[in-house]
Amino acid sequence: MPSQAELITEIERLKAAKNAVILAHNYERPEIQDIADYLGDSLGLSRQAAATKADMIVFCGVHFMAETASIIAQDKTVLIPDENAGCSLAESITYDQLVAWKAEHPGATVVAYVNTSAAIKSECDYCVTSSNAVAVINAIPESEEILFLPDRFLGTYVEMITGRKLHIWPGACHVHEKIGDMNLADKQAEHPDAEVLIHPECGCSTACMMKQAFNGDCKEAHVQSTSGMLTHARESAADEFVVATETGILHRMRKENPGKTFYAANENSVCEYMKMTTLTNLRDALAHDQYEVRVDPEMAKAARRPIDRMLAIG
């Protein structure tokens, strides 16, 4: 079996030979983050897929992310190292369920979190990520009825920030949903000087901490996207942080802020799908052009419209 150093050398050789770019999400394994050409959140990765001059995109993330890259870059070959890397949030709504929901609200504007399948995106008016959901909702005229899907916690957060009333689909990420009030309170007690960073996809802890933050009861709490967390950690004068999201982000935080300390709000907040990518199957993807993710051109055309609207807003 080749060593890690040998795998990295082979990946770099294959990447150059095939004019490939490696995109990786912030929740991937540390060694995958370190070898990526671009590391980011869903919005940043979408922008990079749209901008790349490479012939091949190897997407180290989950399936909907590779689909989004295929939608944006139809002229590129898009590979995912493990074809079983799914997403519980994306799977919480089906195409038929969305069509039926739209029929109950004729004329409503449909806003989908980017954590959805290409088929779902093709039936939507706007896509959003956690970093721009508020901006997108604010860009929609107040007279319009809005269906927001699939994440109920992000939807609730957006309602609180914008003051808009949304119809929210009852979906959730199984990892973020498990980060609970008691665990976060325990972590605050353990680290009283730490600032608390919370992803808006989180479960009951998010609702609890958002209320505290907005009421002024807990000024150390900051509800932010993954990219927002990274920026805050770099710019804050604090030395310690409790981070309520998938634990993969801690590697990047520690790497970018060597003088600061980061604690997971819940050490068990690990997405098994994000961890399916390894150096071995990344090498195999490049060596054998596996596994290709290709969105049908007609569906890609329909799905690109809400993505382009998202990218235009910011």
Sequence and secondary structure as in RCSB ss.txt:
>XXXX:A:sequence
MPSQAELITEIERLKAAKNAVILAHNYERPEIQDIADYLGDSLGLSRQAAATKADMIVFCGVHFMAETASIIAQD
KTVLIPDENAGCSLAESITYDQLVAWKAEHPGATVVAYVNTSAAIKSECDYCVTSSNAVAVINAIPESEEILFLP
DRFLGTYVEMITGRKLHIWPGACHVHEKIGDMNLADKQAEHPDAEVLIHPECGCSTACMMKQAFNGDCKEAHVQS
TSGMLTHARESAADEFVVATETGILHRMRKENPGKTFYAANENSVCEYMKMTTLTNLRDALAHDQYEVRVDPEMA
KAARRPIDRMLAIG
>XXXX:A:secstr
   HHHHHHHHHHHHHHTTEEEEEETTS HHHHHH SEEE HHHHHHHHHH   SEEEEES HHHHHHHHHH TT
SEEE S TT   TTGGGS HHHHHHHHHHSTT EEEEESSS HHHHTT SEEE TTTHHHHHHHS TTS EEEES
BHHHHHHHHHHH    EE  B  HHHHT  HHHHHHHHHH TT EEEE TT  HHHHHHHHHHHHTS TTEEE  
HHHHHHHHHH S SEEEEES TTHHHHHHHH TTSEEEES TT   TTGGG  HHHHHHHHHHT  B    HHHH
HHHHHHHHHHHHH 
